[in-house]
Amino acid sequence: MGTNTGFGFRCLMIGAGLLVSSLAFQAAVPGVNGAAIFKKNCMMCHGTDGKGFPALKTPNFTDPKWQSSTKDKEMREVIKNGKKGTAMPAFGGQLKDEEISAVVAYVRSLKKK
């Protein structure tokens, strides 16, 4: 009986850890779903998996080199103001700062995929 209790407790703790991890993965900002915002506004140019499209010259967000060379502040600026010389539009008029931060957190989560 003692062995099953220990096993059940370990399973419970692992499940709780997975739940917390998945919630943190979905949005870094409480109540704001960065994945949903990405899907609605970014997916058409950056792909469902964030790998981008070479023909459109969009970055591959899953690339460790891109992830390490791009700062969060830079991402926020590009999302808010667009990027000159590219097709990247400004979303500052459509998204709140919290939503932009949630998208940045979601893009960061893609490095693990």
C-alpha positions, 0 to 999 in steps of 0.5 A: 500500500505504501508503494502505491501511495508514493507512486500516486503522489509522484504522478500527481506532482508530475501532472501539476508540473506539466499543467503549470508548464503548459500554462506558462507556455501558452501566455506569459501575460495572465489572461492574454493568449500569445499563441492565439494572437500569433495565429490570428495575425502572424501565421499567414506570413510566419507559418503555423509552426513559426518557421517562416517562408523563404519566398517571403523572407520571413525569419524562422523563429525556431532557429536557435541562431535567430532566437539568440540574436534577436532581443525581446525589445527588438521584437516588440518594436518590430511588432509595434512599428513594422519593419521598413523594407519588408512586408512586416506591418505595424500592429501597434494600432491593433494590439495592446502592449500586453498582447505584444508581450504575449506574442513575444513570449510565444515566439520565444517558446518556439525555440524549443520546438 
